[in-house]
Amino acid sequence: MEIDRKMVEYVAELGKLRLSEDEKVMMQQDLTRVLQYMDILNSLDTEGVEPLTHVSGVENVFREDKVAESPDRDEILKNAIAVEDGCFKVPQTVE
């Protein structure tokens, strides 16, 4: 698959990127090379190859869940800059 200029502009728009003309040309070349490499990977024979979840063979390194006492809310909220209804109040980040 060849990446055309229209596709580069679409991807840049999705990523909210402002690309110069030179950057658009470079992006087109880079994306084309990525897809060409994916074609190479797709052509490899993977018959009988088991999927990996961990490269090192480590299974589960997480601690076991245990029920414990929660810290006192009032004590924690003493560190807050702003509190509302018993919760941390933070600036709005999403419109």
Phi and psi in degrees as GROMACS dihedral restraints (atoms count N, CA, C in turn):
[ dihedral_restraints ]
;  ai    aj    ak    al  type     phi  dphi    fc
    3     4     5     6     1  -101.2    20    10
    4     5     6     7     1   133.1    20    10
    6     7     8     9     1   -86.7    20    10
    7     8     9    10     1   125.9    20    10
    9    10    11    12     1  -101.4    20    10
   10    11    12    13     1   173.1    20    10
   12    13    14    15     1   -60.7    20    10
   13    14    15    16     1   -38.7    20    10
   15    16    17    18     1   -60.9    20    10
   16    17    18    19     1   -40.9    20    10
   18    19    20    21     1   -65.6    20    10
   19    20    21    22     1   -41.0    20    10
   21    22    23    24     1   -61.0    20    10
   22    23    24    25     1   -44.8    20    10
   24    25    26    27     1   -64.8    20    10
   25    26    27    28     1   -37.0    20    10
   27    28    29    30     1   -65.5    20    10
   28    29    30    31     1   -46.5    20    10
   30    31    32    33     1   -64.2    20    10
   31    32    33    34     1   -40.4    20    10
   33    34    35    36     1   -63.3    20    10
   34    35    36    37     1   -39.3    20    10
   36    37    38    39     1   -65.1    20    10
   37    38    39    40     1   -42.4    20    10
   39    40    41    42     1   -60.1    20    10
   40    41    42    43     1   -39.1    20    10
   42    43    44    45     1   -86.0    20    10
   43    44    45    46     1     3.5    20    10
   45    46    47    48     1    53.3    20    10
   46    47    48    49     1    46.1    20    10
   48    49    50    51     1  -104.7    20    10
   49    50    51    52     1   138.8    20    10
   51    52    53    54     1  -104.4    20    10
   52    53    54    55     1   109.2    20    10
   54    55    56    57     1  -107.5    20    10
   55    56    57    58     1   139.0    20    10
   57    58    59    60     1   -74.4    20    10
   58    59    60    61     1   171.2    20    10
   60    61    62    63     1   -60.4    20    10
   61    62    63    64     1   -41.3    20    10
   63    64    65    66     1   -64.3    20    10
   64    65    66    67     1   -39.9    20    10
   66    67    68    69     1   -67.2    20    10
   67    68    69    70     1   -34.6    20    10
   69    70    71    72     1   -64.5    20    10
   70    71    72    73     1   -40.9    20    10
   72    73    74    75     1   -64.5    20    10
   73    74    75    76     1   -45.1    20    10
   75    76    77    78     1   -63.8    20    10
   76    77    78    79     1   -41.3    20    10
   78    79    80    81     1   -63.2    20    10
   79    80    81    82     1   -40.7    20    10
   81    82    83    84     1   -61.4    20    10
   82    83    84    85     1   -44.9    20    10
   84    85    86    87     1   -65.3    20    10
   85    86    87    88     1   -43.6    20    10
   87    88    89    90     1   -64.2    20    10
   88    89    90    91     1   -45.3    20    10
   90    91    92    93     1   -65.6    20    10
   91    92    93    94     1   -36.7    20    10
   93    94    95    96     1   -63.2    20    10
   94    95    96    97     1   -43.1    20    10
   96    97    98    99     1   -63.8    20    10
   97    98    99   100     1   -38.9    20    10
   99   100   101   102     1   -61.9    20    10
  100   101   102   103     1   -46.1    20    10
  102   103   104   105     1   -66.6    20    10
  103   104   105   106     1   -35.7    20    10
  105   106   107   108     1   -63.8    20    10
  106   107   108   109     1   -38.9    20    10
  108   109   110   111     1   -67.3    20    10
  109   110   111   112     1   -38.2    20    10
  111   112   113   114     1   -62.3    20    10
  112   113   114   115     1   -36.3    20    10
  114   115   116   117     1   -61.3    20    10
  115   116   117   118     1   -40.1    20    10
  117   118   119   120     1   -63.0    20    10
  118   119   120   121     1   -46.5    20    10
  120   121   122   123     1   -62.8    20    10
  121   122   123   124     1   -39.5    20    10
  123   124   125   126     1   -66.5    20    10
  124   125   126   127     1   -24.1    20    10
  126   127   128   129     1   -83.5    20    10
  127   128   129   130     1    -9.3    20    10
  129   130   131   132     1   -70.9    20    10
  130   131   132   133     1   144.5    20    10
  132   133   134   135     1   -82.8    20    10
  133   134   135   136     1   112.8    20    10
  135   136   137   138     1  -111.0    20    10
  136   137   138   139     1    17.3    20    10
  138   139   140   141     1   -60.1    20    10
  139   140   141   142     1   126.9    20    10
  141   142   143   144     1    82.7    20    10
  142   143   144   145     1     2.1    20    10
  144   145   146   147     1   -89.2    20    10
  145   146   147   148     1   121.7    20    10
  147   148   149   150     1   -74.9    20    10
  148   149   150   151     1   138.1    20    10
  150   151   152   153     1   -65.7    20    10
  151   152   153   154     1   145.1    20    10
  153   154   155   156     1  -101.6    20    10
  154   155   156   157     1   140.1    20    10
  156   157   158   159     1  -107.4    20    10
  157   158   159   160     1   -33.0    20    10
  159   160   161   162     1  -135.5    20    10
  160   161   162   163     1   128.6    20    10
  162   163   164   165     1   -68.1    20    10
  163   164   165   166     1   -34.9    20    10
  165   166   167   168     1   -83.6    20    10
  166   167   168   169     1    -9.5    20    10
  168   169   170   171     1    86.8    20    10
  169   170   171   172     1    -0.4    20    10
  171   172   173   174     1   -70.8    20    10
  172   173   174   175     1   131.6    20    10
  174   175   176   177     1   -83.3    20    10
  175   176   177   178     1   -75.2    20    10
  177   178   179   180     1  -136.8    20    10
  178   179   180   181     1   115.1    20    10
  180   181   182   183     1  -105.6    20    10
  181   182   183   184     1     9.7    20    10
  183   184   185   186     1   -81.3    20    10
  184   185   186   187     1   151.3    20    10
  186   187   188   189     1   -74.3    20    10
  187   188   189   190     1   159.6    20    10
  189   190   191   192     1   -74.7    20    10
  190   191   192   193     1   139.3    20    10
  192   193   194   195     1   -70.8    20    10
  193   194   195   196     1   131.3    20    10
  195   196   197   198     1  -134.2    20    10
  196   197   198   199     1   138.6    20    10
  198   199   200   201     1   -71.3    20    10
  199   200   201   202     1   130.4    20    10
  201   202   203   204     1  -140.4    20    10
  202   203   204   205     1   162.8    20    10
  204   205   206   207     1   -67.5    20    10
  205   206   207   208     1   138.3    20    10
  207   208   209   210     1   -81.9    20    10
  208   209   210   211     1   148.3    20    10
  210   211   212   213     1   -63.1    20    10
  211   212   213   214     1   156.4    20    10
  213   214   215   216     1   -68.0    20    10
  214   215   216   217     1   124.5    20    10
  216   217   218   219     1   -58.7    20    10
  217   218   219   220     1   -46.1    20    10
  219   220   221   222     1   -62.3    20    10
  220   221   222   223     1   -37.1    20    10
  222   223   224   225     1   -65.5    20    10
  223   224   225   226     1   -42.4    20    10
  225   226   227   228     1   -66.8    20    10
  226   227   228   229     1   -42.1    20    10
  228   229   230   231     1   -69.7    20    10
  229   230   231   232     1   -12.1    20    10
  231   232   233   234     1   -62.1    20    10
  232   233   234   235     1   -25.2    20    10
  234   235   236   237     1   -85.5    20    10
  235   236   237   238     1    -7.2    20    10
  237   238   239   240     1   -77.6    20    10
  238   239   240   241     1   144.6    20    10
  240   241   242   243     1   -73.2    20    10
  241   242   243   244     1   -41.3    20    10
  243   244   245   246     1  -139.5    20    10
  244   245   246   247     1   141.6    20    10
  246   247   248   249     1  -129.7    20    10
  247   248   249   250     1   140.3    20    10
  249   250   251   252     1  -143.3    20    10
  250   251   252   253     1   125.6    20    10
  252   253   254   255     1    53.2    20    10
  253   254   255   256     1    39.6    20    10
  255   256   257   258     1    76.5    20    10
  256   257   258   259     1    17.3    20    10
  258   259   260   261     1  -131.5    20    10
  259   260   261   262     1   159.6    20    10
  261   262   263   264     1   -63.2    20    10
  262   263   264   265     1   137.0    20    10
  264   265   266   267     1  -106.6    20    10
  265   266   267   268     1   124.4    20    10
  267   268   269   270     1  -124.9    20    10
  268   269   270   271     1   160.2    20    10
  270   271   272   273     1   -63.5    20    10
  271   272   273   274     1   147.5    20    10
  273   274   275   276     1   -66.9    20    10
  274   275   276   277     1   132.6    20    10
  276   277   278   279     1  -112.1    20    10
  277   278   279   280     1   -18.7    20    10
  279   280   281   282     1  -124.7    20    10
  280   281   282   283     1   133.9    20    10
